[in-house]
C-alpha cells in the first residue's frame, strides 16, 4: 500500500490518498492459479481414462494438489530469496566502488543529472549534495544506474504463500466434481465444464490486467487447459488399451 499526502489549497487542509500497489500479489495469483487449474484437471482427466474407482482419482488429485502447492510455493520462495540476494550482492559492490573509485562514481551521478537537462552549475550542486551521504549515494546508484529497487524483505515468504494458496484454490475447482460423482467419466464431464468456464474467466481477467485482447486471452487459456486434459485422457486410454 502506497500513501500520498496532498494539500488542499482551497480548503486549507491535507488529505491522504491511498493507492494499492498489488502487481506482485497479482503476479503470484496468476502463477498459482494457472497451474492449479490446469495440472490437477489434466491429472484427473488422465486417471478418468485409466481407472474406474472415483475415490482413487480424488486421493491422487488431493496428493497432487498438496505436492504441487508445496513445489510451486517453494519455487516462489526461492525466486524471492534470489532477488534479495542479488540486490544485497550488488549493493555491497556499489559501496565498494564508492570507497575505491569515488571520482568515477561521482561523475556517473553528474552525468545522470546532465541527462535530466540541469545546467552545469546545478549538476555539480546536486551531485555534491547527494554524495555527502554514502547510504543515499549507494541507493541512488542502485536505482538509477542498475535499475534495481530494494525488494521487500518479506517478499519470499509472501510469494510462497500467495502462489501455494492460489494453486490449492485453483486445483480444488477441477477436482471437486469427483467428490460427488459415481464414476470417473461422470466426474470428468462435470469437471471439464466447470474448469473450462473457470479457465475462460481466469484468462479473460488475466488478459485485461496485462492489456492484451481479453477474448483471445480467455480462449487461449481455456484451449490450453482443454488440450492438456484431452492429451492426458487419450494417453491413459492408449496405455490401458
Secondary structure as GFF3:
##gff-version 3
##sequence-region A 1 241
A	DSSP	beta_strand	2	8	.	.	.	ID=ss1
A	DSSP	beta_strand	13	19	.	.	.	ID=ss2
A	DSSP	alpha_helix	23	48	.	.	.	ID=ss3
A	DSSP	alpha_helix	54	100	.	.	.	ID=ss4
A	DSSP	alpha_helix	102	115	.	.	.	ID=ss5
A	DSSP	alpha_helix	120	130	.	.	.	ID=ss6
A	DSSP	alpha_helix	134	144	.	.	.	ID=ss7
A	DSSP	alpha_helix	155	180	.	.	.	ID=ss8
A	DSSP	alpha_helix	184	210	.	.	.	ID=ss9
A	DSSP	alpha_helix	214	240	.	.	.	ID=ss10
###
